[in-house]
Amino acid sequence: MFTNDSKLTNGNNGRRERRRQETHSRIFDAAMRLFAQRGFANTPVEEITEAADVAKGTFFNYFPTKESILEALAERQIGVIKAAEEKALAVRSVRPVLREMIHRLADKPSGSQLLVRSLIGVALTTNTLSKFLGRGLELGRNHLANIMWRGQELGEVRSDFTPLELARVMQHAMFGANMVWSISARSNLDEWLDKTFDIFWRGIAAEAIPANQTAANSVPKEKSL
């Protein structure tokens, strides 16, 4: 049994952790709002801390650099894909799971073309972030491949390509849709994503398999990009 002292300690630890999570989220959300308005490069840490109502020192307790906010965003995106992977194991169709996933991935940047351009630009031109993004894409691809494998198991997704190949093509399609949208005339990203997904799905649906193709494949884990 817990003593009163141990219960008090656990309660204090729980409150501290909740406060840490709340502060982390407040800083992250403030940064994303400002990035959407001004772009990453034009947003100094001082403005983020002011918007989040925290001291500058507090910011660095949670994010060692401004770039680490983008790493936190990438980790959030991996969490979205992992949640979709878990959901896919318990459903009879992966199509709605994938559609919901792509919209959840776009939740943060969907209102700002400037934000998307800024994030992509920084990720591709900053060496450490480029490597981090590459690892994140690889990890996300492996989780996404498990969803494709589930679709093949259900007879819903074509099986003449490996799940990992299908996952890679989906990443190409969705990354491309976000990028082209970000430099196009103002429009609704959700509509772009729906159209792109519908075309992608027609290509991977089981009925799209040519008659002379045979089934494959397990879920290989990728070692490099």
N, C-alpha and C positions, 0 to 999 in steps of 0.2 A: 504493500500500500504506500501511496505517496504521503509524505508528511506535509504539514501546512507550509513549511518553508520551501519544499520542493515544488509544490503547486504554485506558490507565489513566484518562484524563479521561472518556472515554465510559462506562467502568464506574462511576466515581464519580457521574456525572450520572444514570445509570440507577438506582443505589442510592438517591440522594437523591429521585428522582421516586417510586420505590416507597414510600419512607418517608413522603413527602408524601401519597400516595394512601392509605396505611394509616392515617395520622393523621386525614385528612379523614373516612374511613369510620368510624373509631372514634368521633369526635365526633358525626357524623351519627347513627350507630346508637344511641349513648347518649342523644342528644336525643330520638329517636323513642320509645325505651323509656320515658323519663320523661314525655313528652307523653301516652303511652298510659295511664300510671298516674295522672297528676295534671292533665292538660290543659296546653295551651300557656301560658296566662296565669299559671298557678300554678307554673311551672318556671323558676326564675332561672338565669342563665348559670352562676353559681357551682356549682350542683348538676350541671349538664351537664359542666363541666370536671372536677369531682370524680369523676363516674361514668366519664368517659373517661380519667381519670388523666393530664390535661394541665394546664398552667398557664393561667390566665385570658388572659394575653397570647397564648398559642398559639391559643386559640379565635378571637380576633379576627384572627389572621393568615389564618385559613381562612374565617371567616364574619364580615363587618363588623358584623352585627347578629343578634339571635336570629331575627328574621323571615327573614333570608337562608337559614336552614335550610329553611324552607318553599319558597323558590325553588329550592333544591337538590333537594327532593323533586319539585317540578314538572318540573324538567329531567330527573330520572330517569324520570318518567312519559312524557315525550316520547320518551325513548330506547326505552322498552318499545314504544310505538306504531310507531316507526321500524323496530324489529327485526321487528315483525309485518308491516309493509309490505314489507320485503325478503323475508321468508319467503313472503308471499302470491304473489309473482311466480314462484315455483318449484313451486307445488303445483297440484293439480287440483281442490281445493275450499278455499274461504276460510272455510267455516263453522268447522272446528276451529281455524283460526288466530285467528279472532275470539274464540272461546270461551277459548282459552288466554290471549289478550291481556288479557281483562277480569279473569281471575284473577291474572295477574301484576301488573296495575295495583293490585289490592287486597292484594298481599302485605304491604305495610308496615302499613296501618291495619286489616287484617281481624280482628285479635284484640281491638280496643278500640273500642267505640261512643263512648266519651269522646273518643278521639283524632279520630275522624271528625267529631264535633260541633265539637270545638275547632278543627280545621283549617279547616272550612267557615266557622265563625263569624269567625275571624281574617281569613280571605281576603276575606270579604264586608264587613267593617267597617273594614279598613285600606286607605286609598286606594291606596297604592303597590302593595300586594299584590293588590288588586282589579284594577288595570290589568295587573299581571304575569300574573294568572290568566286574564284575558281574552285576552291575547296567546298564552298557552300553549294555551288551548282552541282558538283559531283555528288555531294551528300544528298541534296534534294533529288537528283536524278535516280539515285539508288532507291529512295523511298517511293518515288513516282513509279519506278519499274515494278515495285511490288503491287501497285494498283493495277498496272497493265497486266501483270501476271494473273491477278484476280479476275480481270475482265476476260482473259483467255480461258481461265478455268470455268467461267460461267458460259463460255461459248459466245460472248458478246464482242470480243476484240479479236481481230485477225491474228493467226498464230504462225504466219510465215515469216515474221520478224521476231527477234528476241524482245522481251519486255524492255530491256535497256535501250535498244534501238528506238522503240516507240517513245520511250520517255525522253530521249534526246531530241527527237523530232518535235515533240510537244513543247519542250523548252525553246527550241528555235522559233516555233510559231508564235508563242506567247511573248517571248522577249522581243521579237521583231514587231509584233503588234503594238507593244508599249512604246518602242523606240520610234516607229513611224508616226504613231499618234502624237507623240510629244513634239514633233517638228511640223505637224500639219495644221491646217486651219482649225480653230476652236471647235471641238465636237465632244461627244459623250464617249468616254473610254469603255464603259460597260457595253455599249452597243458594238464597238470595235471588237471587244473580246468575245461577245456572243457570236458574231459573224465568223471570226477566225476559228473559234472552237467548233462551230457547226461544220465548216469546211474540213477542218482537221479530223473531226469524228467520222465524216463520210469516208475518209481515207483509211481509217484504222478499224472501222466496223467489220465484223466477221464476214458480212456479205460482200465486202470489197476484195476478198481474196480471189485471185484468178483461179479458174477451175483446175489448172495443172499444177498448182502449188500444194505442198504438203505441210503438215504441222511441224513446229519446232516447240519448245525451247524451255529452258530453265531460266532462272533469274541470276545472271552473272553479276558479280560485284566489280565495279570499275576501279582500276588502280591509278589511272591518270586521265587527264583531259584528252 
